[in-house]
Amino acid sequence: MVRPQQCFNLSLCVFDTVDLIKNKAPKNFPPGPPWSLPFVGDLFRIDSNRIHLQMQYGKIFSVRVGQRIVVLNGLQLLKEALVEHGENFAGRPKYFYTLFLKGLAASNGYQWKQQRRFALSSLRNFGLGKKSLESQIQVECRFLNDVIDKSQPFEPIFIVNNAVANIISCLVFGDRFDYSDSYFQTLVKLINEVFYLEGSIWAQLYNTFPWLMRRLPGPHKKIFSHWAILIDFVKLKIKEHKEDWDPSTPRDYIDSFLSETEKWKDDAEAGFNEDNLCFCTLDLFTAGTETTSTTLNWALLYMIKYPEIQEKVQAEIDQVLGPSRLATMADRANMPYTDAVIHEIQRMGNIVPLNGVRSTTKDTTLRGYTIPKGTMVVATLHSVLFDETEWETPFTFNPGHFLDAEGNFRRRDAFLPFSAGKRVCLGEQLARMELFLFFTSLLQRFTFSPPPGVEPTLESKVGITHSPKPYKLCL
């Protein structure tokens, strides 16, 4: 007679064997930690608040979290993979909580190429890289300064988020939103929270055990509910656009996309349909809000942490701009110290430490290892921005990283906050404009400090983005 304990042991042995066979590493695959648990793999090793610090097992290695993931570290390896073999590493993996591979962020192949091309073209048509958008950002700078002037002490995070969201909103929706608009404030907060949750251990668990996690309560449920609210908002905007849309005079990205659907009606694979319009618009709106606003929130935190650097920036602003003239992008060349500080904020802020996750589009050989088609790849930006062979003082906030001996601005190869290769950040040019114009405007008008008796800290939280914990400022 077989005892219950024997049955359990036998079942466990079978499950372990099945897992071992199913998840056996391909031949010549990058090595990983010496052992991992059945089913959960290396998930138990991961601290989601320090995951970017834990991915330091070597220059190229693998971990198993539901599936095998290849991790790449260091500037030279990232350039080799993302630039020299860019087409091979241009894919996006499918996450279970990303229901469809649509939009700009999650799509692949032909559809992704067509949608990225159109998005860049459309954003340029509505001012990206032009004086018209620069003027729009300057107007928003004044609104932001006026709101801040009435608040003391205040938490900057959602006020700054609102300002940045208004810039991308003008490009995709054709309008900005008032800082007193409670509904829009709610949307901005949902974006902030969903970017945190999608990088949390809950999302990792859902992606590893979707059949189980969809039946269990927990914070992962908010990912879906938050996206549902944001999707409804975008659908409403599309509906409003269709009601008074004039194809001869497009006002924004949505209008332009609606016109494009007619041109591509015989090519369904290109993705020019109303369903995909919603996802593309959502990608532009959320990504165009979260990353730049998080960088600006780091900027203000670093200024109160290092008041002597804030004073030097203000001295350069006084010298070049004076007390009232708002900066233009043409001024940046004459403000090397301010430019260096912004770059160092981006480096130390380390906004997307793990980069956007890629997948291989074909079998690829890298550094002698074989990476099969469809393998998830994490090319960590943290390893580049803090590479001890590239930066003089990698773990110290030091604007001198971007200044030469004469005090002129200098570029650095290891400055890759926007990633590299085929999937380099679509909004890089917009982000650079926003960071320079918002930052100079804020420090031209205000001197920031912590509340009395409070010592500012650089405490952070890690989701998809690496952001400061809430803090307060005085003017």
N, C-alpha and C positions, 0 to 999 in steps of 0.2 A: 504494500500500500504506500502511495506517494504522499508524504506529509505536506501541509500548506507551506512550511518554510522552504522545503525543497522546490515546490512549484514556483515560489517567489524567486529563489536563487536562479532557477532555470530560466525564468522569464527575463530576469535582469541580464543574464548572460546572453540570451538571444538578442535583446534590445541593444546591448553593448556591441555585439558582433555586427548587427545590421548597421548601427551608427558608424562603426569603424570602416565597413565596406563602402557605405554611402558617401562618407566624408573623407575617404582616403585622398591624401595629397597627390596631385598629378606628378608624373615623373619630372625630375629636375625643377621642381617648384621651389620658390624662395623658402628658406627654413623659418621656423617659428619657435615659440617657447617649447621647452622639452616635453611637456605633457599638457593635455587639456581634458576636460570632463566630457563624458558622452552627452550628446544633444546640445548642451549649453556651450560647449567648446571653451573659449577663453573669456566668456562673458563675465564670469565670476572675478576676473582680474581687474575689471574696468571700474574705475571711480569716475563717474560722468563729470564731476566738477574738476577733475585733473586729467582728463583723457588726453589732452594735447601734450601734457608733460610725461605721460606714460608711454607714448608712442616713440620710444627711444631705444628699441631693442637692437638696432643696427641701421645701416644705410638702406638696406632692402631686406624686408622680412615679411612673414605672413602671420596672421592671427585668424582664428575661427570664431565668428559670432553669427551663428545661424548658417553662414556660408563662409568660404575662405576669402580673406581680404588681404591684398598685398599692400604694404605700407612703404612709401618712399620718403627718405629724409635727405636733406642737404641740397645746396644750390646746384651743384654739378649734376646730381642724379635727376633732380626735377627738370632742369633744362634739357637733359638728354631724353627724358621721357616725354615731357609735355611740348617741347619745341622741335627737337630733332625727329622724334617719332610722333609728332602731334596728332596725326590722323588716327593712329592706333590707340590713342588714349583720349579720344574725343567723345566716347559714349557716356551715357548715364545709366546706372543700374535701376531696376524697378524695386521700389519699396512697397510693402503691402499697404502702408498708410497713404501712399501716393496712388490713388485709385486708378488713374489712367496716365499713360505717358504722353501728356499733352503740354501745351503752353511752350514757353521758352526754356524754362529751367530743366524740365524732365524729358523733353522729346529727344529723338535721336534721328540720325541719318538725314535723308532728303527733307523731311518735314522741318527738322531743326534748322537746317541750313537756309531754307526758304524763309522761315519765320524770323531768324536772326537778321538776315539780310534786310527784310522788310522793316523790322523794328528800328534798326540803325538808320535806314533811309528816312523813315517817317519822323524819328526824333530830330534828325538834322533839319528836315523841312520845317519843324516847329521851333527851331532856334538853337538846337544843341551846337555849341561851338560858335555861336553868333552873338552879336551885341544885343539882340532882342531878348535872349534868355538871360544875359548878364543883367540887363535892366530889370527883368522880372525878379531875379534873385535880390537885387538891391532894394526893390520895393518890399520884399518879404523881410529883409534885414531890418527895415524901419518898423514894420509891424512887430517883429520879434522883440526889438529893443524897447518899444513902447510897452509891451506886455510885461517884460522883465522889470522895467522901471517902476511898475506898480506893485511888485512882489518882493517882500523881504522879511525874513529869509525865505528861500523857496527851493523846491526840488526841481531841477532843470529838465529832468529826463523827458517828461511828456510835453512840456512846452517846446523844447527843441525838436522833438519828434514831429510835432504838429507843423512847425515851420518847414522842416525838410519835406514832409509829406505834401505840403502845399505846392512845392516846386514840381514834383513828379505828377501831382494831380492836375496842374495846369497843362502839362504835356499830354496826358492820357485822357483826362476828363474835360479839359478846357476851362477849368475853374478852380479857385482856391476855396478854403473853408475857414470860417472865422474861429478864433481861439475859444470862443464861448459856445461853439457848436458842440453840445454834449454828445450827440450821436457820433460825430466824427472823432471826438476824443475817445469814445468807446472803441471805435474801429482801430485807432492807433494803438491803444492798449492791447487789443486782441492780437495785432500783428506782433507786438513785443513778446507777448506770452507764448504765441504759437512757435516763434523762432526759438524760444527757450525749450519748450516741451519737445520739439522735434529732435533736439540734440540731447535729450535726457535719457536716462536708463529705461524709462517707460516706453519710449519709442523703440529703443533697441530690443526690448522684450517683445513688443508687438511685432516687430519685423522678424524676430526669431521664432515666435510662437503665435502667429496670427489666429490660428484655430482656437487657441486657448484664451488669448488676451481679449478677443472681441466679446468673450462671454463674461469677462471679469470687470468689476468696477475699477476706477483709478484715474489718475490725471491724463492718461493716454486718450481717454474718451473726449477730453476737451479739444484735442487736436482736430477731431472731426466736427465738433459743434462750432468751434471758432471758425474753421474754414467755411462751414455752411453759412454763417452770418456774413463773412467777407464776400463769398460768392454771390449771395443775394444782393448785397450792395452793388457789386459790379454789374449784375444782371439788370438791376434797376437803372443804372446809368446807361447801359446799352439801349434799354427800352426807351428812355427819355431821348437819347440821340436819334433813334429811328423815327421818332414822332416829328422832329423838325429838321431832319437831315437833308442837306442840299449837296449832292455829289460834286457840284461845280466849285464849291467853296468849303473844303474840309477844314474843321476847326481844331482838330486834335487827332491823336492816334486812333481812337474809336471810329471817327468819321472816315479816316483813310482806310482802315481795315474793311469797313462796310463797302467801300468802293472797290477794294481789291477782291472781294468775294465774287463779284461778277466776272472779273478778268480770269479768275482761276476756277470757274465753275466746272470745267471739264477735266480738272486735275485734282481729284479728291485727296490724293496723297500729300499735297502741299499744305493742307490743313487750314485753308481759308474758308472757314465756316463759323457760324455764330457761336457754336459750342466752344471752339478753340479760341475765338476772340475773347471769351470770358476768362479762360485760363491764362492767355498771353497778357491781357490787361492786368490780371491779378498778380502775375509774376512781376511786371514792371512796377506796379503800385507798391507791393510789399517789399521787394528787394530794394527799390529806389528810396524807400522810407527808412528801413531798419539799419542798414549798414552805415550810411552817412551820418544819421542822427546818433548812432552809437559812438562813432568816431568823435563827433563834436562833444558828446557828453564826457568822453575820456579827456578831450582837450581842456574843458573847464576844470575837471578834477586835477589834471596835471598842473594847471596854472595856480590853483590854490595850494597844491602840494609844493610847488617850486616858485614862490613869489618873485625871486630874483630873476627868473627867466621871463615871467610875466612883465616885469619892469623893462627888460631889454626889448621885448617885442613892442611894448608901448612907446618906447623911445624911438624905435625905427618907424612906427606908425606916425608919430608926431612929426618926425623929420620929413617923411615922404608925402603923407596925406594931410597933415595938419589936423585940427580938431573936428572938422565937419565934412570934408569931402570924402564920400564913400570910395573905397578901392575899386579899381577895375582890374581885369586880368592882366592888362598891360603893365600894371604897377608891380606885379610879382617879381619881374626881373630886377627891379630896384630895391627889393625887400628880401635879400638873401637870408637874413637871420629868421624872419618870420616864416619864410618858406621852409627853412631847415627845421624849425620847431614843429610845423605841421607834419612834415615827413617823419620826424621822430615820434610824434604822437601816434601816427599810423603804425609805425614799427612796433613801439611798445604796447600800443592798444591791442594789436594782434587780433583784429576783429573776426577773421574767419580762420582760426588756427589750423583746422584740419582741411581747409580748402573745400571746394565743391567736390563731392565724391564722383569719381569717374568710373568707367568700365571699359575694358579693352574691346575694340571692334573687330580684332582678328588675333590669331595666335601671334605672340610677340616674344622676341628674345631680348632681355635687358640684363646687362652685366653678367652674361653667361647663364642666366636663369630663364626658364620657359614659363610664360604667363599665358594660359589659354584664353581664347576668345570668350567674352562675357564675364571675365573676372573683375570683381570690384576692386578699385584701386584708390587708396588715400595718399595723395601727394601732399605732405604736411607743409603748410606755409610757416608754421611755428619754427620748424627746424631751419628754415632759411633766414627768417627775421632775427633769430637769436643764434645764428651759426658763429661759433667762436673763432672759426678760421676766416670769417668775413668782416666781423665788427670788432673795433678796438675795445669797447666796453659793452658787450652785448646785453648785459643785465642791468645797465644803468641808463637812466634817462639823460641822454647826452646829445643835444642838437649839433655838437661838433662833428658827429658822424657824417653830416651833410655839408660841412664847410671845409674849404681848403685853408692853407696857411695864411692867405690874404683876406679871409673872411668871405670869399665868393662861394656861392652855392655849388655843390658838386653832386652829380648823380652816382648812385651805387647799384651795381649789378644785382646785389642781394636784396634790393628793395622790391619785393614782389607782393604787396598786399592785395593786388587785384588779380593774382595768379598769372598764368602765362599760357601760351599756346592757343589752340583752336577755341577753347572755352574761357579765354580771358574775359574778365568782367565786362559785360556789354555797356555798363553805365560808368566806366572809368572816367571819361572826359567830363561827364556831368558831375560826378563826385568831386573831382579836383576843383571845378569851379565853385561848387557849393562850399567846400571846406575852406578855401581861401577867402571867399567873400563874406561868409558868415563869421568866421573866426576873426578877421580883421575888424569887421563892423562891431562885434561884441567888445573887443579889447580897446577899440577906439573910444567907445562911450563909457565903459565901466572898468573898474578895478574889482576883481573878485577875490573874496576871502572866505574862509570857513566861519561858521558861527562862533561867537566868543567861547573860548574854553574847549573847542572841539579840534582834535588833531586829525587832519584828513588822512585817510588810508586808501590804499589802492585795491581794496577787496573787490572781488569780481564774481561773476557767475558765468557758467559755460553752457550754452545750448548749441544751436547752429552758429550763433555768434558769441563772442567773448565780450561781455559788457560789464560796466561798473555796477556795483550794488547801489541802491538809492542813496543819495547824499544831498546835503543842503548847502546853499551858497548865500553869502551876504554880498551886497554891493558897496 
